[in-house]
Structures are given as structure tokens and as C-alpha cells.
Amino acid sequence: MEGTESTTRERTTKDENQDVLFSSKPLHRFVQREPRALGIAIVIFGCAEFLMGFPLVNEIEKSSLRIYIPFWQGALFLVSGNLSIYTERHPTKKMVTVCLAMYVVSLLGIIVSTGFRIVSLSYLGYRTMYPYYLSDQWELDRMKQVYGMEAVLCTCSLCVSVLLIFLCVIAGLALKSTRTQVRHISWLCFQKELHSLESNICNKSNGAKRNKRTPKTDNVKE
């Protein structure tokens, strides 16, 4: 009887813990912000960044291709966007942690690329404003095209940084809420285990008292 009572109590505690776990659903707060839509937007920016790097391959002037920014930053955007899309379909704590790490790495890449592109834009802007040492008009037009591409890519990187910062915030809040929830559940489990131990001790003490009383009653009857 005591074994069956303990097993039923353990089952009830597990069910109650599951109810507490799925009542607030902290990871679903991350899903409610629709990271899939933001991930699709980041993937589009990543494709644009990656594809616009190919026309810069043959450029001799100082551009972002000197450190291959369009290729590795486009790859970072593609990975971050695909992780956001996958995490909305399969929300787990591990996937949200991976997404948060990838968002931070992408933001660091944006900081590096933005600094380098500001330098290259200032250089290209100076070359287009003072084209005295350029050979012909075609070279000036090519310089203006490179300047426009760098300006567009820099603007796109800043737009993606806003999306990544928003995703970092909601992912961090989701992970923080899961930690606090796990602590709350562990405290509830500890309290319920103490209660079950106290009840078992009381039942054993009552059973011992009854066993002591039974031989006295038998002697009286004799």
C-alpha cells in the first residue's frame, strides 16, 4: 500500500510539474515574436550581400572585398536566418541558445564590416569628388558604382543589425525565463518530497503504535 501511494504521489508531482512547465511556456514567448519572418528577412539580406560580392571581385580600388566581407557576412546572415526559421518550428532551449550565439557573432561581424566600409566609403568618396588623376570618364563611373554598392551594403548591414538586436533580446529573455522556471519547479519538487517524507514518517509511526496496542488487547481477552 505504501509503495502504491508513493508511486501515485510521484506521478501526481510529475504531472503537476509538467503543468507548471507548460503553463507559462517561456520558449513560446520567443516563438510568438515570429522569428521565422525575421529570419526570412535576414536570409534575403544575406543572399543580397553574398551575390553583390561577385561584381566586386575584379575591382582594384579599395572596397570591402579586400577582407572578403560580402562572402563571410552573407554566410553569417544565411546561417542566422535559417536557424531562426528552424527554431520557430522546433523550439527548444538548445536551439534558442545556438540562435543567440549566432546572433552575437553576426553582430560582431557587422561591427567589423561597418568600420571597414566607412573607411572605404570615405576613400571612394574622395576619389569621386576629386577625379583629377583618373584616366577617363568610364573609370569615374565605375568608381561611383562601387561607391553606391558599398553604401547599399552598409545600409543593409545596419538594417540587419536592428533585427539581430531584437532577436537577441527576445532570445535572452526566453532563456532567462526558462532558468527561473526551472528553479521554481525544483523548489516545488523539493517541498513536495519533504511533504511526502513527513507523511511516510507519520504513517510508519502510526503503524508502530497500532502494532504495540494489539498484544495488550489480546491479553485482556484471555
PyMOL commands that set and color helices and strands:
alter all, ss='L'
color gray80, all
select helices_A, chain A and resi 2-24+26-32+35-51+64-67+69-89+93-129+131-133+137-221
alter helices_A, ss='H'
color red, helices_A
deselect
rebuild
show_as cartoon
